């Protein structure tokens, strides 16, 4: 099977996923803070969040499309993951420890070495240092068996892979109500591993869809319609379930509902094999795609600093503040990674 590296539409999808993650983390506070207080604002956040739920699964599908199609030497594969993923991750783990300490008030900041060490350990056990890093912990674990998974999948027919995916969808739906803590490291290791294996299904899904050739010309039209129908359905079901529970219920935001899986497949198929010809758009998507890992690692820090200085969804109407803060976060994150890559040895840790 052909490798999927350096294919334009993969850069497009990676850019969408990167932008989507930023929008989720900018809009989620609006969803959580406005429910039951300002429902007009809440609906804006709910719709925006529902539209961008594809982001993390899409990253996994891209990993499946690019990694599972290629034959790797085991040592070569792990060496590249260490240099490209693990080393930058270790740098940003340390950076977030420092950042989280700096964001504490003067009275809250531990001062002695022992107190700082204890605080740092507790932060890791409770949140994994920063909650968005759960994805990196997971993908590093999944990388352990990606070469072996790829060997198996490349020997299977599409029909057999489709049966595997159907089983994954059913099992994921059964497990969707489980409370799996992906953030902390103090307990629940069995549930965490189960969550990691469930997310692996998205890699297989990306591998499967990347190797399908659809003949109907209107498949992209159907994909666009499906994508927005899924987003609207998620938003409505989130409202209904919250009303029935008499509290905010975000269970339909989960990645393992049939709606979420269908939405991810829709955006994947919509963008698959599309060629971008506009030079500015091409440059923009290539830049975001190239910096995507670094953007993911640094953007929560940027959002936190913005919040400290009042650059938040509350500064004006959400229809203005959400896109404005999202764009500022994207530009600032890109700028940080660009500068870091220009510093001696910075390219090894920037991401």
Secondary structure by P-SEA (a helix, b strand, c coil): cccccccaaaaaaaaaaaaaaaaaaaaaaaaaccccccaaaaaaaaaaaaaacaaaaaaaaaaaaccccccccaaaaaaaaaaccaaaaaaaaaaaaaaaaaacccccccccaaaaaaaaaaaaacccccccaaaaaaaaaaaccaaaaaaaaaaccaaaaaaaaaaaaaaaaaaccccccccccccaaaaaaaaaaaaaaaaaaaaaaaaccccccaaaaaaaaaaaaaaaaaaaaaaaaaaaaccccccccccccaaaaaaaaaaaaaacccccccaaaaaaaaaaaaaaaaaaacaaaaaaaaaaacccccccccccaaaaaaaaaaaaaaaaaaaaaaccccccccc
